[in-house]
Protein backbone atom coordinates (compact mmCIF):
# COMPACT_ATOMS: atom_id res chain seq x y z
CA UNK A 1 0.00 0.00 0.00
CA UNK A 2 1.34 3.42 -0.91
CA UNK A 3 1.55 6.23 1.63
CA UNK A 4 -1.12 8.08 -0.35
CA UNK A 5 -3.43 5.07 -0.35
CA UNK A 6 -3.21 4.95 3.46
CA UNK A 7 -4.99 8.34 3.49
CA UNK A 8 -7.99 6.96 1.57
CA UNK A 9 -10.50 6.08 4.28
CA UNK A 10 -13.91 4.49 4.38
CA UNK A 11 -16.76 6.44 5.97
CA UNK A 12 -16.42 5.02 9.49
CA UNK A 13 -12.65 5.56 9.67
CA UNK A 14 -13.13 9.05 8.22
CA UNK A 15 -15.70 9.97 10.87
CA UNK A 16 -13.32 8.79 13.62
CA UNK A 17 -10.32 10.71 12.18
CA UNK A 18 -12.37 13.90 11.81
CA UNK A 19 -13.64 13.58 15.39
CA UNK A 20 -10.06 13.25 16.69
CA UNK A 21 -8.88 16.21 14.61
CA UNK A 22 -11.79 18.35 15.74
CA UNK A 23 -11.18 17.41 19.40
CA UNK A 24 -7.63 18.70 18.89
CA UNK A 25 -8.99 22.02 17.60
CA UNK A 26 -8.74 21.43 13.85
CA UNK A 27 -10.93 23.37 11.45
CA UNK A 28 -12.31 20.79 8.97
CA UNK A 29 -12.74 21.61 5.29
CA UNK A 30 -14.54 19.38 2.78
CA UNK A 31 -14.01 19.55 -0.99
CA UNK A 32 -15.46 17.11 -3.48
CA UNK A 33 -15.52 16.12 -7.12
CA UNK A 34 -15.05 13.41 -9.74
CA UNK A 35 -11.39 14.24 -10.45
CA UNK A 36 -11.52 12.29 -13.72
CA UNK A 37 -8.14 13.42 -15.05
CA UNK A 38 -6.09 15.52 -12.69
CA UNK A 39 -5.42 19.03 -14.02
CA UNK A 40 -4.24 22.41 -12.73
CA UNK A 41 -7.81 23.53 -12.00
CA UNK A 42 -8.13 20.66 -9.51
CA UNK A 43 -4.83 21.59 -7.86
CA UNK A 44 -5.84 25.24 -7.50
CA UNK A 45 -9.27 24.27 -6.15
CA UNK A 46 -7.74 21.96 -3.53
CA UNK A 47 -5.05 24.48 -2.56
CA UNK A 48 -7.77 27.10 -2.09
CA UNK A 49 -9.81 24.69 0.02
CA UNK A 50 -6.82 23.75 2.18
CA UNK A 51 -6.12 27.41 2.93
CA UNK A 52 -9.49 27.61 4.73
CA UNK A 53 -8.68 25.16 7.51
CA UNK A 54 -6.44 22.65 9.20
CA UNK A 55 -7.74 19.33 7.83
CA UNK A 56 -8.73 18.95 4.18
CA UNK A 57 -11.05 16.04 3.44
CA UNK A 58 -11.75 15.35 -0.23
CA UNK A 59 -14.79 13.35 -1.28
CA UNK A 60 -14.44 11.51 -4.60
CA UNK A 61 -17.54 10.44 -6.53
CA UNK A 62 -17.76 6.66 -6.91
CA UNK A 63 -17.35 5.10 -10.36
CA UNK A 64 -21.10 4.48 -10.60
CA UNK A 65 -21.94 8.10 -9.80
CA UNK A 66 -19.34 9.42 -12.28
CA UNK A 67 -20.97 7.28 -14.99
CA UNK A 68 -24.37 8.72 -14.11
CA UNK A 69 -23.03 12.29 -14.02
CA UNK A 70 -20.65 12.23 -16.99
CA UNK A 71 -21.97 9.46 -19.24
CA UNK A 72 -20.82 6.22 -20.79
CA UNK A 73 -17.09 5.63 -20.91
CA UNK A 74 -16.44 7.59 -17.74
CA UNK A 75 -14.59 7.50 -15.45
CA UNK A 76 -11.29 6.79 -17.17
CA UNK A 77 -9.63 5.67 -13.97
CA UNK A 78 -11.26 3.56 -11.26
CA UNK A 79 -12.29 5.29 -8.06
CA UNK A 80 -9.46 3.82 -5.98
CA UNK A 81 -6.84 5.17 -8.40
CA UNK A 82 -8.50 8.60 -8.57
CA UNK A 83 -8.59 8.66 -4.76
CA UNK A 84 -4.93 7.67 -4.45
CA UNK A 85 -3.87 10.39 -6.90
CA UNK A 86 -5.74 13.06 -4.96
CA UNK A 87 -4.40 11.71 -1.65
CA UNK A 88 -0.85 12.06 -3.01
CA UNK A 89 -1.21 15.85 -3.16
CA UNK A 90 0.49 17.45 -0.16
CA UNK A 91 -2.45 19.79 0.56
CA UNK A 92 -4.85 16.85 1.00
CA UNK A 93 -5.10 15.14 4.37
CA UNK A 94 -7.82 12.53 3.85
CA UNK A 95 -9.74 11.20 0.85
CA UNK A 96 -12.95 9.21 0.87
CA UNK A 97 -15.07 7.77 -1.91
CA UNK A 98 -18.77 8.50 -1.64
CA UNK A 99 -21.35 6.30 -3.40
CA UNK A 100 -24.35 8.61 -3.00
CA UNK A 101 -25.58 10.82 -5.87
CA UNK A 102 -24.75 13.97 -3.86
CA UNK A 103 -22.24 14.87 -1.16
CA UNK A 104 -25.00 15.62 1.38
CA UNK A 105 -24.67 12.35 3.36
CA UNK A 106 -20.93 12.93 3.67
CA UNK A 107 -21.56 16.48 4.90
CA UNK A 108 -23.98 15.17 7.52
CA UNK A 109 -21.46 12.50 8.57
CA UNK A 110 -18.46 14.79 9.15
CA UNK A 111 -20.13 18.20 9.62
CA UNK A 112 -17.32 20.25 8.04
CA UNK A 113 -16.64 23.76 9.26
CA UNK A 114 -16.27 24.78 5.62
CA UNK A 115 -17.55 23.15 2.44
CA UNK A 116 -15.38 24.40 -0.43
CA UNK A 117 -16.75 24.49 -3.98
CA UNK A 118 -15.18 25.60 -7.24
CA UNK A 119 -15.74 28.85 -9.07
CA UNK A 120 -18.39 27.33 -11.32
CA UNK A 121 -20.66 27.96 -8.30
CA UNK A 122 -21.62 30.97 -6.24
CA UNK A 123 -22.28 30.67 -2.52
CA UNK A 124 -26.00 30.86 -3.27
CA UNK A 125 -25.97 28.24 -6.04
CA UNK A 126 -24.20 25.41 -4.17
CA UNK A 127 -26.78 22.58 -4.21
CA UNK A 128 -25.88 21.31 -0.74
CA UNK A 129 -25.71 24.78 0.84
CA UNK A 130 -28.70 24.27 3.16
CA UNK A 131 -27.31 20.98 4.47
CA UNK A 132 -23.94 22.64 5.19
CA UNK A 133 -25.63 25.49 7.05
CA UNK A 134 -27.86 23.08 9.00
CA UNK A 135 -24.71 21.28 10.17
CA UNK A 136 -23.19 24.54 11.43
CA UNK A 137 -20.76 25.04 8.56
CA UNK A 138 -20.34 27.59 5.83
CA UNK A 139 -19.85 27.42 2.07
CA UNK A 140 -16.79 28.99 0.42
CA UNK A 141 -15.94 29.38 -3.26
CA UNK A 142 -12.28 28.68 -4.04
CA UNK A 143 -9.93 28.08 -6.93
CA UNK A 144 -9.29 29.82 -10.20
CA UNK A 145 -11.88 30.64 -12.86
CA UNK A 146 -13.35 27.49 -14.38
CA UNK A 147 -10.99 27.54 -17.38
CA UNK A 148 -10.00 23.89 -17.00
CA UNK A 149 -12.04 20.71 -17.16
CA UNK A 150 -11.54 17.05 -17.89
CA UNK A 151 -14.22 17.27 -20.60
CA UNK A 152 -12.36 20.13 -22.29
CA UNK A 153 -9.08 18.23 -22.09
CA UNK A 154 -10.75 15.27 -23.78
CA UNK A 155 -12.07 17.45 -26.60
CA UNK A 156 -8.56 18.74 -27.23
CA UNK A 157 -7.11 15.24 -27.16
CA UNK A 158 -9.72 14.13 -29.68
CA UNK A 159 -8.80 17.07 -31.93
CA UNK A 160 -12.17 18.77 -31.51
CA UNK A 161 -12.39 22.54 -31.32
CA UNK A 162 -14.00 23.88 -28.15
Secondary structure in CASP SS format (residue, H / E / C, confidence):
PFRMAT SS
TARGET T0000
AUTHOR 0000-0000-0000
METHOD secondary structure of the structure
MODEL  1
X C 1.00
X C 1.00
X C 1.00
X C 1.00
X H 1.00
X H 1.00
X H 1.00
X E 1.00
X C 1.00
X C 1.00
X H 1.00
X H 1.00
X H 1.00
X H 1.00
X H 1.00
X H 1.00
X H 1.00
X H 1.00
X H 1.00
X H 1.00
X H 1.00
X H 1.00
X H 1.00
X C 1.00
X C 1.00
X C 1.00
X C 1.00
X E 1.00
X E 1.00
X E 1.00
X E 1.00
X E 1.00
X E 1.00
X C 1.00
X C 1.00
X C 1.00
X C 1.00
X C 1.00
X C 1.00
X H 1.00
X H 1.00
X H 1.00
X H 1.00
X H 1.00
X H 1.00
X H 1.00
X H 1.00
X H 1.00
X H 1.00
X H 1.00
X C 1.00
X C 1.00
X C 1.00
X C 1.00
X E 1.00
X E 1.00
X E 1.00
X E 1.00
X E 1.00
X E 1.00
X E 1.00
X C 1.00
X H 1.00
X H 1.00
X H 1.00
X H 1.00
X H 1.00
X H 1.00
X H 1.00
X H 1.00
X C 1.00
X C 1.00
X C 1.00
X C 1.00
X C 1.00
X C 1.00
X C 1.00
X C 1.00
X H 1.00
X H 1.00
X H 1.00
X H 1.00
X H 1.00
X H 1.00
X H 1.00
X H 1.00
X H 1.00
X C 1.00
X C 1.00
X C 1.00
X C 1.00
X C 1.00
X C 1.00
X E 1.00
X E 1.00
X E 1.00
X E 1.00
X E 1.00
X C 1.00
X C 1.00
X C 1.00
X C 1.00
X C 1.00
X H 1.00
X H 1.00
X H 1.00
X H 1.00
X H 1.00
X H 1.00
X H 1.00
X C 1.00
X C 1.00
X C 1.00
X E 1.00
X E 1.00
X E 1.00
X E 1.00
X C 1.00
X C 1.00
X C 1.00
X C 1.00
X C 1.00
X C 1.00
X C 1.00
X C 1.00
X C 1.00
X C 1.00
X C 1.00
X H 1.00
X H 1.00
X H 1.00
X H 1.00
X H 1.00
X H 1.00
X C 1.00
X C 1.00
X C 1.00
X E 1.00
X E 1.00
X E 1.00
X E 1.00
X C 1.00
X C 1.00
X C 1.00
X C 1.00
X C 1.00
X C 1.00
X C 1.00
X C 1.00
X H 1.00
X H 1.00
X H 1.00
X H 1.00
X H 1.00
X H 1.00
X H 1.00
X H 1.00
X C 1.00
X C 1.00
X C 1.00
X C 1.00
X C 1.00
END
